[in-house]
Each structure stands twice: as C-alpha cells, then as structure tokens.
C-alpha cells in the first residue's frame, strides 16, 4: 500500500509531503499557547497539528507520583504537574475549533486506552502511535478497533518490535515514521537510509519524525522519499519544558515547509528529458 487518506488528504508516494507540526506538550498546559502554536503551524503552511493525550493516573508510575518537581507554577508533585499540564474535554474542544478555523487537521498520540476513547469523541482523522507506545499491545489493539488510519513512530525500536506492531495493526492503513528518540538527535544517529529499509520491508508509506536541531536532516528525509515529516514546534526554544530545546521555532518552521515544497518540485519524476531552459544552451554549445 503506497497511499492512504487522512481526513480526505491523500498521503503517500507521489502526493505532497504531509507536514505535521507536533505541539505535543509544548503548550505547557495553556490553551492560549496551544492556539498560538496552531496559528504558527497554519501560517507556515503545515497540514496538521498533533498533541499528546494521557490519563495521568494510568501513565504516571506509582514510584514517580509523589516526587517533588520544580515548575513555573511552584513546587508540586510529579502527579500534580502531569494533571496541571493535561488538557481535558473543554480544552480540546477549543483546540478543535481553533484548528478548524485555521484549516488544519488535528490529532494526538494517545498513551493509554481511555485516551483513545477520549479522542474518538472528537472524530479525529487519525491517531499517532508514539515511539514509546509501539510495544503496548492493548493500546495498538484499541487503535486498530477505531478503523482509523494510523501514524506509527519507530524511534528506539528494534525491527522485531516493528514487525510485531505491524502484525497487530494489520487491518489498519498505516504510515510508518522513521525516527530516532534522542533529544536533540545528532546527525550521526539520524540513519535516514532506514526510510528505504522500512518502505521495502513493510510496503507502506514511510515518513520521518525528527528531533534534531536545524532543518537539514528533515529535508534530507524528503529527498530520500519521506511522504510525511513531523517536527516538534515551539514559540521559543528557551521556554520551560522537556521538548522545547529539540523543537522548531516559528521562523524555522516557515523555512522548513517552504523548502519541503521546493524539494518536491526539484525531485521531479525521474524521466530524463531536455527541459525548455536547456534548448538555447543546447543549440549554442552542443557539438554535433
């Protein structure tokens, strides 16, 4: 399968690269920041924005819950912090409305089965399997049961773990994203040739989820055939929070989408021909 549809948007070989702006948890629990980031993604020309959805009482390990954390809102337990930064129904309705008003699709990575049910209330066009969740078989089964196309990140995974996830999701149309879960990711760990490895092994559309500094590696992924590109975005890389430093600021995101669209044109169709701009030099310079 070389192509699928996400909310009516074709994604696959020969289609425009599907650009995902991952807001993730970079909203820091503030809907206004989330809306600003949606605006950044829309202004840059992205196709969608992605969040993360957790049920804290399921996702926070027992031995971590009472640990004290210093936050912008003062000292609190880790459990209190996760609850403070999680969005619920009212917040996601505001996000859905704002994304729709800006012409963007939105979806999220559910980290537990109840979060799948939560997101389904909003009829999101797809779900994302985070790299950390690729071995969570009950979660994969719940995602398969939605009947939605799925986007699956493969960071920190062995090929056998990806095999098993693809087997479980067999009835679902999927896009695999090559990814390295190092934050930020150095070029030598990017291993972009894995894009071709995944495409050949699974015969599904393959994209790239990047955590590197800069734009070069993401553009290299497009040159190697990535059908989707996902990057974390932030208003400011110096903001408080774990993902901001490996994220792209507004100006960088605009440049990334611009350069992806230029690359799409430059890649062409692979058929060797004489282009109109070559005709005059051909007549003037060619030795017959």
Secondary structure by P-SEA (a helix, b strand, c coil): ccccccccccccccccccccccccccccccaaaaaaaaaaaaaacccbbbbbbbcccccccccccccccccccccccaaaaaaaacccaaaaaaaaaaaaaabbbbbbbcccaaaaaaaaaacccccccccccccaaaaaaaaaaaccbbbbbbccccaaaaaaaaaaacccbbbbbbccccccccccccccaaaaaaaaacccbbbbbbcccccaaaaaaaaacccbbbbbbccccccccccccccccaaaaaaaaaaaaaaaaaacccbbbbcccaaaaaaccccc
